[in-house]
Amino acid sequence: MSMKEAYVEKIQARLNQWDSEIENLKSKAAEASADAKVEYERQIDELKGMQKETQAKLDELRAASDDAWTDLKAGVENAWDSLERASHKVVERFAA
């Protein structure tokens, strides 16, 4: 397995984990008060959008040649970092 394939698999697995994390957050939002529920759903939608953006960047990287993938890797990592930062903020709000 090439480094590119290993990297793609690693990020794809992490993105797949986000599906279950988002479902977990949806469950918690369903239990929240009406006002909080609206805010949580907005934040969950934002996370879903970021997840889709990261998936699109990963798909672009997956389609890139073995020589070009390292140039695209930074974009994937930036998208992933943004998704992680945003998700930590949402999780902290749910825990509060």
Sequence and secondary structure as in RCSB ss.txt:
>XXXX:A:sequence
MSMKEAYVEKIQARLNQWDSEIENLKSKAAEASADAKVEYERQIDELKGMQKETQAKLDELRAASDDAWTDLKAG
VENAWDSLERASHKVVERFAA
>XXXX:A:secstr
  HHHHHHHHHHHHHHHHHHHHHHHHHHHHTS HHHHHHHHHHHHHHHHHHHHHHHHHHHHHHS TTTHHHHHHH
HHHHHHHHHHHHHHHHHHHH 
